[in-house]
């Protein structure tokens, strides 16, 4: 690294620049992380970044510089596209390059098979709030990743939100089930809360707005406040009050906890199936 501990002195190669790849690239540029420049390989052209300083766009392999020596290669393509992307990137495998993937269900073992057993590989699972810099990502390195390379990947992931790490790759499947898929659960909660409001007599537009802002505000209170969620829940509840009446339904033996536990278990199982 050059120019400080959080800047790449050599180029970064970003393979895939869809919503998640584009969110990461925006964060890197805004934070001045990719001082060595970013080469973007995307068949769609990543036109949103055309003309941005330090970014070169490539729609096919032939236009990549023959002497490109990336410090980091980031795979941000869909899992079904990885069989084509990973073998191409094997040309960059070496002790000075770390590979980082954000593809769900694509294991470190797969990349070691494509890039070589000696390749430094980090498997990461972000989530969609990364699009507004509010994501959370959990990353897992293989044994070839140095401390400096892991720190570098953490900085890159930190540009789209909070970045955490684990050493046990088997944890990535439940991570995917909780945080990777988790935004969908929250969006469903908003939908259900709004629908319940309509059933209780509220106009649709009012119910939609109440549900949306309530969930968003409660999340921010939990994130920024000093109390844990269980205490925040108790703070809203009064014995014999309206909130307590609702919580007796949601916290019943067959209530929300059992439903969420089953949902996360189903997502975890599916993640393991996809990983083979």
PyMOL commands that set and color helices and strands:
alter all, ss='L'
color gray80, all
select helices_A, chain A and resi 19-30+47-49+61-63+79-92+108-115+128-132+147-158+171-180+182-199+204-224+229-236+242-250+256-275
alter helices_A, ss='H'
color red, helices_A
select strands_A, chain A and resi 12-15+38-41+55-58+72-75+98-101+120-125+135-141+161-166
alter strands_A, ss='S'
color yellow, strands_A
deselect
rebuild
show_as cartoon
